């Protein structure tokens, strides 16, 4: 028999800063990270502050579908 996949799922985190234009912005684009989470422990959408290379600073990344 095959193993159960369990509660961990792969999610994609996307930056909120993709539509803002600032003077120190290097280039346009959508910054995304992939990670995994335990959907039993964290049923809500995940929000993490991570580094965005497009704005060159730490921004809030939210989980997308």
mmCIF file of the N, C-alpha and C atoms, coordinates in Angstrom:
data_MODEL
# 
_entry.id   MODEL 
# 
loop_
_atom_site.group_PDB 
_atom_site.id 
_atom_site.type_symbol 
_atom_site.label_atom_id 
_atom_site.label_alt_id 
_atom_site.label_comp_id 
_atom_site.label_asym_id 
_atom_site.label_entity_id 
_atom_site.label_seq_id 
_atom_site.pdbx_PDB_ins_code 
_atom_site.Cartn_x 
_atom_site.Cartn_y 
_atom_site.Cartn_z 
_atom_site.occupancy 
_atom_site.B_iso_or_equiv 
_atom_site.pdbx_formal_charge 
_atom_site.auth_seq_id 
_atom_site.auth_comp_id 
_atom_site.auth_asym_id 
_atom_site.auth_atom_id 
_atom_site.pdbx_PDB_model_num 
ATOM 1   N N  . UNK A 1 1  ? 0.827  -1.187 0.000   1.00 0.00 ? 1  UNK A N  1 
ATOM 2   C CA . UNK A 1 1  ? 0.000  0.000  0.000   1.00 0.00 ? 1  UNK A CA 1 
ATOM 3   C C  . UNK A 1 1  ? 0.870  1.250  0.000   1.00 0.00 ? 1  UNK A C  1 
ATOM 4   N N  . UNK A 1 2  ? 0.360  2.308  -0.640  1.00 0.00 ? 2  UNK A N  1 
ATOM 5   C CA . UNK A 1 2  ? 1.082  3.578  -0.673  1.00 0.00 ? 2  UNK A CA 1 
ATOM 6   C C  . UNK A 1 2  ? 0.913  4.352  0.625   1.00 0.00 ? 2  UNK A C  1 
ATOM 7   N N  . UNK A 1 3  ? 1.853  5.242  0.866   1.00 0.00 ? 3  UNK A N  1 
ATOM 8   C CA . UNK A 1 3  ? 1.785  6.051  2.072   1.00 0.00 ? 3  UNK A CA 1 
ATOM 9   C C  . UNK A 1 3  ? 0.809  7.205  1.888   1.00 0.00 ? 3  UNK A C  1 
ATOM 10  N N  . UNK A 1 4  ? 0.224  7.643  2.990   1.00 0.00 ? 4  UNK A N  1 
ATOM 11  C CA . UNK A 1 4  ? -0.652 8.805  2.983   1.00 0.00 ? 4  UNK A CA 1 
ATOM 12  C C  . UNK A 1 4  ? 0.197  10.063 2.833   1.00 0.00 ? 4  UNK A C  1 
ATOM 13  N N  . UNK A 1 5  ? -0.281 11.033 2.079   1.00 0.00 ? 5  UNK A N  1 
ATOM 14  C CA . UNK A 1 5  ? 0.505  12.247 1.866   1.00 0.00 ? 5  UNK A CA 1 
ATOM 15  C C  . UNK A 1 5  ? 0.617  13.097 3.111   1.00 0.00 ? 5  UNK A C  1 
ATOM 16  N N  . UNK A 1 6  ? -0.331 13.002 4.018   1.00 0.00 ? 6  UNK A N  1 
ATOM 17  C CA . UNK A 1 6  ? -0.256 13.741 5.262   1.00 0.00 ? 6  UNK A CA 1 
ATOM 18  C C  . UNK A 1 6  ? -0.869 15.122 5.153   1.00 0.00 ? 6  UNK A C  1 
ATOM 19  N N  . UNK A 1 7  ? -0.597 15.951 6.172   1.00 0.00 ? 7  UNK A N  1 
ATOM 20  C CA . UNK A 1 7  ? -1.222 17.260 6.265   1.00 0.00 ? 7  UNK A CA 1 
ATOM 21  C C  . UNK A 1 7  ? -0.379 18.367 5.642   1.00 0.00 ? 7  UNK A C  1 
ATOM 22  N N  . UNK A 1 8  ? 0.859  18.063 5.232   1.00 0.00 ? 8  UNK A N  1 
ATOM 23  C CA . UNK A 1 8  ? 1.723  19.107 4.696   1.00 0.00 ? 8  UNK A CA 1 
ATOM 24  C C  . UNK A 1 8  ? 1.446  19.322 3.211   1.00 0.00 ? 8  UNK A C  1 
ATOM 25  N N  . UNK A 1 9  ? 1.277  20.593 2.840   1.00 0.00 ? 9  UNK A N  1 
ATOM 26  C CA . UNK A 1 9  ? 1.002  20.950 1.450   1.00 0.00 ? 9  UNK A CA 1 
ATOM 27  C C  . UNK A 1 9  ? 1.979  22.038 1.008   1.00 0.00 ? 9  UNK A C  1 
ATOM 28  N N  . UNK A 1 10 ? 2.264  22.078 -0.281  1.00 0.00 ? 10 UNK A N  1 
ATOM 29  C CA . UNK A 1 10 ? 3.132  23.112 -0.844  1.00 0.00 ? 10 UNK A CA 1 
ATOM 30  C C  . UNK A 1 10 ? 2.273  24.322 -1.178  1.00 0.00 ? 10 UNK A C  1 
ATOM 31  N N  . UNK A 1 11 ? 2.730  25.505 -0.723  1.00 0.00 ? 11 UNK A N  1 
ATOM 32  C CA . UNK A 1 11 ? 1.995  26.741 -0.976  1.00 0.00 ? 11 UNK A CA 1 
ATOM 33  C C  . UNK A 1 11 ? 2.898  27.738 -1.687  1.00 0.00 ? 11 UNK A C  1 
ATOM 34  N N  . UNK A 1 12 ? 2.294  28.751 -2.297  1.00 0.00 ? 12 UNK A N  1 
ATOM 35  C CA . UNK A 1 12 ? 3.023  29.817 -2.973  1.00 0.00 ? 12 UNK A CA 1 
ATOM 36  C C  . UNK A 1 12 ? 2.749  31.121 -2.256  1.00 0.00 ? 12 UNK A C  1 
ATOM 37  N N  . UNK A 1 13 ? 3.811  31.865 -1.961  1.00 0.00 ? 13 UNK A N  1 
ATOM 38  C CA . UNK A 1 13 ? 3.691  33.168 -1.323  1.00 0.00 ? 13 UNK A CA 1 
ATOM 39  C C  . UNK A 1 13 ? 3.997  34.236 -2.359  1.00 0.00 ? 13 UNK A C  1 
ATOM 40  N N  . UNK A 1 14 ? 3.145  35.267 -2.436  1.00 0.00 ? 14 UNK A N  1 
ATOM 41  C CA . UNK A 1 14 ? 3.325  36.331 -3.417  1.00 0.00 ? 14 UNK A CA 1 
ATOM 42  C C  . UNK A 1 14 ? 3.375  37.672 -2.704  1.00 0.00 ? 14 UNK A C  1 
ATOM 43  N N  . UNK A 1 15 ? 4.191  38.565 -3.238  1.00 0.00 ? 15 UNK A N  1 
ATOM 44  C CA . UNK A 1 15 ? 4.394  39.873 -2.641  1.00 0.00 ? 15 UNK A CA 1 
ATOM 45  C C  . UNK A 1 15 ? 3.229  40.809 -2.934  1.00 0.00 ? 15 UNK A C  1 
ATOM 46  N N  . UNK A 1 16 ? 2.963  41.732 -2.002  1.00 0.00 ? 16 UNK A N  1 
ATOM 47  C CA . UNK A 1 16 ? 1.959  42.762 -2.213  1.00 0.00 ? 16 UNK A CA 1 
ATOM 48  C C  . UNK A 1 16 ? 2.519  43.936 -2.993  1.00 0.00 ? 16 UNK A C  1 
ATOM 49  N N  . UNK A 1 17 ? 3.799  44.065 -3.095  1.00 0.00 ? 17 UNK A N  1 
ATOM 50  C CA . UNK A 1 17 ? 4.430  45.257 -3.665  1.00 0.00 ? 17 UNK A CA 1 
ATOM 51  C C  . UNK A 1 17 ? 4.509  45.231 -5.178  1.00 0.00 ? 17 UNK A C  1 
ATOM 52  N N  . UNK A 1 18 ? 3.866  44.302 -5.848  1.00 0.00 ? 18 UNK A N  1 
ATOM 53  C CA . UNK A 1 18 ? 4.042  44.147 -7.283  1.00 0.00 ? 18 UNK A CA 1 
ATOM 54  C C  . UNK A 1 18 ? 3.475  45.305 -8.094  1.00 0.00 ? 18 UNK A C  1 
ATOM 55  N N  . UNK A 1 19 ? 2.495  46.058 -7.554  1.00 0.00 ? 19 UNK A N  1 
ATOM 56  C CA . UNK A 1 19 ? 1.895  47.151 -8.306  1.00 0.00 ? 19 UNK A CA 1 
ATOM 57  C C  . UNK A 1 19 ? 2.390  48.522 -7.878  1.00 0.00 ? 19 UNK A C  1 
ATOM 58  N N  . UNK A 1 20 ? 3.184  48.607 -6.833  1.00 0.00 ? 20 UNK A N  1 
ATOM 59  C CA . UNK A 1 20 ? 3.645  49.907 -6.368  1.00 0.00 ? 20 UNK A CA 1 
ATOM 60  C C  . UNK A 1 20 ? 4.868  50.341 -7.153  1.00 0.00 ? 20 UNK A C  1 
ATOM 61  N N  . UNK A 1 21 ? 4.986  51.634 -7.336  1.00 0.00 ? 21 UNK A N  1 
ATOM 62  C CA . UNK A 1 21 ? 6.152  52.181 -8.038  1.00 0.00 ? 21 UNK A CA 1 
ATOM 63  C C  . UNK A 1 21 ? 6.869  53.128 -7.090  1.00 0.00 ? 21 UNK A C  1 
ATOM 64  N N  . UNK A 1 22 ? 8.079  52.806 -6.737  1.00 0.00 ? 22 UNK A N  1 
ATOM 65  C CA . UNK A 1 22 ? 8.880  53.655 -5.875  1.00 0.00 ? 22 UNK A CA 1 
ATOM 66  C C  . UNK A 1 22 ? 10.139 54.065 -6.612  1.00 0.00 ? 22 UNK A C  1 
ATOM 67  N N  . UNK A 1 23 ? 10.800 55.069 -6.082  1.00 0.00 ? 23 UNK A N  1 
ATOM 68  C CA . UNK A 1 23 ? 12.003 55.573 -6.757  1.00 0.00 ? 23 UNK A CA 1 
ATOM 69  C C  . UNK A 1 23 ? 13.166 54.591 -6.671  1.00 0.00 ? 23 UNK A C  1 
ATOM 70  N N  . UNK A 1 24 ? 13.196 53.738 -5.631  1.00 0.00 ? 24 UNK A N  1 
ATOM 71  C CA . UNK A 1 24 ? 14.308 52.801 -5.491  1.00 0.00 ? 24 UNK A CA 1 
ATOM 72  C C  . UNK A 1 24 ? 13.983 51.418 -6.056  1.00 0.00 ? 24 UNK A C  1 
ATOM 73  N N  . UNK A 1 25 ? 12.880 51.305 -6.812  1.00 0.00 ? 25 UNK A N  1 
ATOM 74  C CA . UNK A 1 25 ? 12.513 50.013 -7.390  1.00 0.00 ? 25 UNK A CA 1 
ATOM 75  C C  . UNK A 1 25 ? 13.454 49.682 -8.551  1.00 0.00 ? 25 UNK A C  1 
ATOM 76  N N  . UNK A 1 26 ? 13.984 48.471 -8.553  1.00 0.00 ? 26 UNK A N  1 
ATOM 77  C CA . UNK A 1 26 ? 14.959 48.076 -9.570  1.00 0.00 ? 26 UNK A CA 1 
ATOM 78  C C  . UNK A 1 26 ? 14.300 47.683 -10.878 1.00 0.00 ? 26 UNK A C  1 
ATOM 79  N N  . UNK A 1 27 ? 13.285 46.846 -10.825 1.00 0.00 ? 27 UNK A N  1 
ATOM 80  C CA . UNK A 1 27 ? 12.622 46.378 -12.034 1.00 0.00 ? 27 UNK A CA 1 
ATOM 81  C C  . UNK A 1 27 ? 11.214 45.943 -11.699 1.00 0.00 ? 27 UNK A C  1 
ATOM 82  N N  . UNK A 1 28 ? 10.369 45.817 -12.719 1.00 0.00 ? 28 UNK A N  1 
ATOM 83  C CA . UNK A 1 28 ? 8.998  45.387 -12.509 1.00 0.00 ? 28 UNK A CA 1 
ATOM 84  C C  . UNK A 1 28 ? 8.936  43.867 -12.522 1.00 0.00 ? 28 UNK A C  1 
ATOM 85  N N  . UNK A 1 29 ? 7.965  43.321 -11.795 1.00 0.00 ? 29 UNK A N  1 
ATOM 86  C CA . UNK A 1 29 ? 7.796  41.877 -11.783 1.00 0.00 ? 29 UNK A CA 1 
ATOM 87  C C  . UNK A 1 29 ? 7.045  41.414 -10.563 1.00 0.00 ? 29 UNK A C  1 
ATOM 88  N N  . UNK A 1 30 ? 6.749  40.134 -10.525 1.00 0.00 ? 30 UNK A N  1 
ATOM 89  C CA . UNK A 1 30 ? 6.049  39.530 -9.403  1.00 0.00 ? 30 UNK A CA 1 
ATOM 90  C C  . UNK A 1 30 ? 7.030  38.623 -8.678  1.00 0.00 ? 30 UNK A C  1 
ATOM 91  N N  . UNK A 1 31 ? 7.228  38.882 -7.414  1.00 0.00 ? 31 UNK A N  1 
ATOM 92  C CA . UNK A 1 31 ? 8.142  38.089 -6.600  1.00 0.00 ? 31 UNK A CA 1 
ATOM 93  C C  . UNK A 1 31 ? 7.348  37.010 -5.890  1.00 0.00 ? 31 UNK A C  1 
ATOM 94  N N  . UNK A 1 32 ? 7.789  35.748 -6.020  1.00 0.00 ? 32 UNK A N  1 
ATOM 95  C CA . UNK A 1 32 ? 7.099  34.625 -5.385  1.00 0.00 ? 32 UNK A CA 1 
ATOM 96  C C  . UNK A 1 32 ? 8.087  33.709 -4.691  1.00 0.00 ? 32 UNK A C  1 
ATOM 97  N N  . UNK A 1 33 ? 7.651  33.146 -3.575  1.00 0.00 ? 33 UNK A N  1 
ATOM 98  C CA . UNK A 1 33 ? 8.380  32.111 -2.852  1.00 0.00 ? 33 UNK A CA 1 
ATOM 99  C C  . UNK A 1 33 ? 7.479  30.884 -2.767  1.00 0.00 ? 33 UNK A C  1 
ATOM 100 N N  . UNK A 1 34 ? 8.069  29.707 -2.687  1.00 0.00 ? 34 UNK A N  1 
ATOM 101 C CA . UNK A 1 34 ? 7.308  28.496 -2.405  1.00 0.00 ? 34 UNK A CA 1 
ATOM 102 C C  . UNK A 1 34 ? 7.802  27.911 -1.094  1.00 0.00 ? 34 UNK A C  1 
ATOM 103 N N  . UNK A 1 35 ? 6.886  27.373 -0.333  1.00 0.00 ? 35 UNK A N  1 
ATOM 104 C CA . UNK A 1 35 ? 7.202  26.755 0.940   1.00 0.00 ? 35 UNK A CA 1 
ATOM 105 C C  . UNK A 1 35 ? 6.112  25.727 1.230   1.00 0.00 ? 35 UNK A C  1 
ATOM 106 N N  . UNK A 1 36 ? 6.202  25.070 2.352   1.00 0.00 ? 36 UNK A N  1 
ATOM 107 C CA . UNK A 1 36 ? 5.154  24.124 2.723   1.00 0.00 ? 36 UNK A CA 1 
ATOM 108 C C  . UNK A 1 36 ? 4.654  24.461 4.120   1.00 0.00 ? 36 UNK A C  1 
ATOM 109 N N  . UNK A 1 37 ? 3.412  24.064 4.382   1.00 0.00 ? 37 UNK A N  1 
ATOM 110 C CA . UNK A 1 37 ? 2.823  24.297 5.700   1.00 0.00 ? 37 UNK A CA 1 
ATOM 111 C C  . UNK A 1 37 ? 1.974  23.095 6.080   1.00 0.00 ? 37 UNK A C  1 
ATOM 112 N N  . UNK A 1 38 ? 1.720  22.975 7.364   1.00 0.00 ? 38 UNK A N  1 
ATOM 113 C CA . UNK A 1 38 ? 0.847  21.935 7.881   1.00 0.00 ? 38 UNK A CA 1 
ATOM 114 C C  . UNK A 1 38 ? -0.559 22.509 7.941   1.00 0.00 ? 38 UNK A C  1 
ATOM 115 N N  . UNK A 1 39 ? -1.472 21.989 7.113   1.00 0.00 ? 39 UNK A N  1 
ATOM 116 C CA . UNK A 1 39 ? -2.804 22.583 7.054   1.00 0.00 ? 39 UNK A CA 1 
ATOM 117 C C  . UNK A 1 39 ? -3.671 22.250 8.259   1.00 0.00 ? 39 UNK A C  1 
ATOM 118 N N  . UNK A 1 40 ? -3.277 21.300 9.079   1.00 0.00 ? 40 UNK A N  1 
ATOM 119 C CA . UNK A 1 40 ? -4.003 21.046 10.329  1.00 0.00 ? 40 UNK A CA 1 
ATOM 120 C C  . UNK A 1 40 ? -3.662 22.106 11.373  1.00 0.00 ? 40 UNK A C  1 
ATOM 121 N N  . UNK A 1 41 ? -2.382 22.477 11.462  1.00 0.00 ? 41 UNK A N  1 
ATOM 122 C CA . UNK A 1 41 ? -1.956 23.474 12.454  1.00 0.00 ? 41 UNK A CA 1 
ATOM 123 C C  . UNK A 1 41 ? -2.232 24.898 11.986  1.00 0.00 ? 41 UNK A C  1 
ATOM 124 N N  . UNK A 1 42 ? -2.197 25.145 10.677  1.00 0.00 ? 42 UNK A N  1 
ATOM 125 C CA . UNK A 1 42 ? -2.374 26.485 10.127  1.00 0.00 ? 42 UNK A CA 1 
ATOM 126 C C  . UNK A 1 42 ? -3.437 26.442 9.035   1.00 0.00 ? 42 UNK A C  1 
ATOM 127 N N  . UNK A 1 43 ? -4.720 26.421 9.394   1.00 0.00 ? 43 UNK A N  1 
ATOM 128 C CA . UNK A 1 43 ? -5.753 26.338 8.364   1.00 0.00 ? 43 UNK A CA 1 
ATOM 129 C C  . UNK A 1 43 ? -5.959 27.644 7.600   1.00 0.00 ? 43 UNK A C  1 
ATOM 130 N N  . UNK A 1 44 ? -5.597 28.776 8.205   1.00 0.00 ? 44 UNK A N  1 
ATOM 131 C CA . UNK A 1 44 ? -5.766 30.074 7.553   1.00 0.00 ? 44 UNK A CA 1 
ATOM 132 C C  . UNK A 1 44 ? -4.639 30.334 6.567   1.00 0.00 ? 44 UNK A C  1 
ATOM 133 N N  . UNK A 1 45 ? -4.812 31.370 5.759   1.00 0.00 ? 45 UNK A N  1 
ATOM 134 C CA . UNK A 1 45 ? -3.759 31.734 4.807   1.00 0.00 ? 45 UNK A CA 1 
ATOM 135 C C  . UNK A 1 45 ? -2.561 32.304 5.547   1.00 0.00 ? 45 UNK A C  1 
ATOM 136 N N  . UNK A 1 46 ? -1.384 31.944 5.078   1.00 0.00 ? 46 UNK A N  1 
ATOM 137 C CA . UNK A 1 46 ? -0.137 32.311 5.725   1.00 0.00 ? 46 UNK A CA 1 
ATOM 138 C C  . UNK A 1 46 ? 0.323  33.680 5.250   1.00 0.00 ? 46 UNK A C  1 
ATOM 139 N N  . UNK A 1 47 ? 0.867  34.503 6.171   1.00 0.00 ? 47 UNK A N  1 
ATOM 140 C CA . UNK A 1 47 ? 1.461  35.794 5.848   1.00 0.00 ? 47 UNK A CA 1 
ATOM 141 C C  . UNK A 1 47 ? 2.824  35.869 6.520   1.00 0.00 ? 47 UNK A C  1 
ATOM 142 N N  . UNK A 1 48 ? 3.876  36.078 5.723   1.00 0.00 ? 48 UNK A N  1 
ATOM 143 C CA . UNK A 1 48 ? 5.243  36.104 6.239   1.00 0.00 ? 48 UNK A CA 1 
ATOM 144 C C  . UNK A 1 48 ? 5.969  37.300 5.641   1.00 0.00 ? 48 UNK A C  1 
ATOM 145 N N  . UNK A 1 49 ? 6.795  37.970 6.454   1.00 0.00 ? 49 UNK A N  1 
ATOM 146 C CA . UNK A 1 49 ? 7.639  39.028 5.930   1.00 0.00 ? 49 UNK A CA 1 
ATOM 147 C C  . UNK A 1 49 ? 8.914  38.395 5.384   1.00 0.00 ? 49 UNK A C  1 
ATOM 148 N N  . UNK A 1 50 ? 9.168  38.608 4.082   1.00 0.00 ? 50 UNK A N  1 
ATOM 149 C CA . UNK A 1 50 ? 10.354 38.066 3.428   1.00 0.00 ? 50 UNK A CA 1 
ATOM 150 C C  . UNK A 1 50 ? 10.974 39.144 2.564   1.00 0.00 ? 50 UNK A C  1 
ATOM 151 N N  . UNK A 1 51 ? 12.187 38.902 2.069   1.00 0.00 ? 51 UNK A N  1 
ATOM 152 C CA . UNK A 1 51 ? 12.902 39.882 1.263   1.00 0.00 ? 51 UNK A CA 1 
ATOM 153 C C  . UNK A 1 51 ? 12.393 39.865 -0.170  1.00 0.00 ? 51 UNK A C  1 
ATOM 154 N N  . UNK A 1 52 ? 12.070 41.048 -0.692  1.00 0.00 ? 52 UNK A N  1 
ATOM 155 C CA . UNK A 1 52 ? 11.633 41.197 -2.081  1.00 0.00 ? 52 UNK A CA 1 
ATOM 156 C C  . UNK A 1 52 ? 12.782 41.821 -2.863  1.00 0.00 ? 52 UNK A C  1 
ATOM 157 N N  . UNK A 1 53 ? 13.281 41.101 -3.844  1.00 0.00 ? 53 UNK A N  1 
ATOM 158 C CA . UNK A 1 53 ? 14.418 41.614 -4.603  1.00 0.00 ? 53 UNK A CA 1 
ATOM 159 C C  . UNK A 1 53 ? 14.019 42.704 -5.587  1.00 0.00 ? 53 UNK A C  1 
ATOM 160 N N  . UNK A 1 54 ? 12.722 42.844 -5.879  1.00 0.00 ? 54 UNK A N  1 
ATOM 161 C CA . UNK A 1 54 ? 12.278 43.898 -6.787  1.00 0.00 ? 54 UNK A CA 1 
ATOM 162 C C  . UNK A 1 54 ? 12.247 45.259 -6.102  1.00 0.00 ? 54 UNK A C  1 
ATOM 163 N N  . UNK A 1 55 ? 11.825 45.310 -4.834  1.00 0.00 ? 55 UNK A N  1 
ATOM 164 C CA . UNK A 1 55 ? 11.851 46.595 -4.110  1.00 0.00 ? 55 UNK A CA 1 
ATOM 165 C C  . UNK A 1 55 ? 13.085 46.743 -3.231  1.00 0.00 ? 55 UNK A C  1 
ATOM 166 N N  . UNK A 1 56 ? 13.846 45.678 -3.102  1.00 0.00 ? 56 UNK A N  1 
ATOM 167 C CA . UNK A 1 56 ? 15.090 45.688 -2.338  1.00 0.00 ? 56 UNK A CA 1 
ATOM 168 C C  . UNK A 1 56 ? 14.851 45.951 -0.845  1.00 0.00 ? 56 UNK A C  1 
ATOM 169 N N  . UNK A 1 57 ? 13.767 45.398 -0.298  1.00 0.00 ? 57 UNK A N  1 
ATOM 170 C CA . UNK A 1 57 ? 13.484 45.505 1.133   1.00 0.00 ? 57 UNK A CA 1 
ATOM 171 C C  . UNK A 1 57 ? 12.550 44.369 1.546   1.00 0.00 ? 57 UNK A C  1 
ATOM 172 N N  . UNK A 1 58 ? 12.305 44.239 2.851   1.00 0.00 ? 58 UNK A N  1 
ATOM 173 C CA . UNK A 1 58 ? 11.424 43.203 3.364   1.00 0.00 ? 58 UNK A CA 1 
ATOM 174 C C  . UNK A 1 58 ? 9.972  43.647 3.202   1.00 0.00 ? 58 UNK A C  1 
ATOM 175 N N  . UNK A 1 59 ? 9.158  42.777 2.645   1.00 0.00 ? 59 UNK A N  1 
ATOM 176 C CA . UNK A 1 59 ? 7.748  43.049 2.386   1.00 0.00 ? 59 UNK A CA 1 
ATOM 177 C C  . UNK A 1 59 ? 6.904  41.904 2.922   1.00 0.00 ? 59 UNK A C  1 
ATOM 178 N N  . UNK A 1 60 ? 5.608  42.143 3.032   1.00 0.00 ? 60 UNK A N  1 
ATOM 179 C CA . UNK A 1 60 ? 4.679  41.115 3.474   1.00 0.00 ? 60 UNK A CA 1 
ATOM 180 C C  . UNK A 1 60 ? 4.286  40.242 2.290   1.00 0.00 ? 60 UNK A C  1 
ATOM 181 N N  . UNK A 1 61 ? 4.495  38.930 2.424   1.00 0.00 ? 61 UNK A N  1 
ATOM 182 C CA . UNK A 1 61 ? 4.127  37.965 1.392   1.00 0.00 ? 61 UNK A CA 1 
ATOM 183 C C  . UNK A 1 61 ? 2.930  37.190 1.887   1.00 0.00 ? 61 UNK A C  1 
ATOM 184 N N  . UNK A 1 62 ? 1.908  37.059 1.028   1.00 0.00 ? 62 UNK A N  1 
ATOM 185 C CA . UNK A 1 62 ? 0.682  36.351 1.391   1.00 0.00 ? 62 UNK A CA 1 
ATOM 186 C C  . UNK A 1 62 ? 0.519  35.105 0.558   1.00 0.00 ? 62 UNK A C  1 
ATOM 187 N N  . UNK A 1 63 ? -0.125 34.115 1.132   1.00 0.00 ? 63 UNK A N  1 
ATOM 188 C CA . UNK A 1 63 ? -0.365 32.845 0.443   1.00 0.00 ? 63 UNK A CA 1 
ATOM 189 C C  . UNK A 1 63 ? -1.423 33.036 -0.653  1.00 0.00 ? 63 UNK A C  1 
ATOM 190 N N  . UNK A 1 64 ? -1.144 32.480 -1.827  1.00 0.00 ? 64 UNK A N  1 
ATOM 191 C CA . UNK A 1 64 ? -2.112 32.493 -2.918  1.00 0.00 ? 64 UNK A CA 1 
ATOM 192 C C  . UNK A 1 64 ? -2.520 31.071 -3.219  1.00 0.00 ? 64 UNK A C  1 
ATOM 193 N N  . UNK A 1 65 ? -3.537 30.871 -4.051  1.00 0.00 ? 65 UNK A N  1 
ATOM 194 C CA . UNK A 1 65 ? -3.995 29.523 -4.401  1.00 0.00 ? 65 UNK A CA 1 
ATOM 195 C C  . UNK A 1 65 ? -2.992 28.811 -5.264  1.00 0.00 ? 65 UNK A C  1 
# 
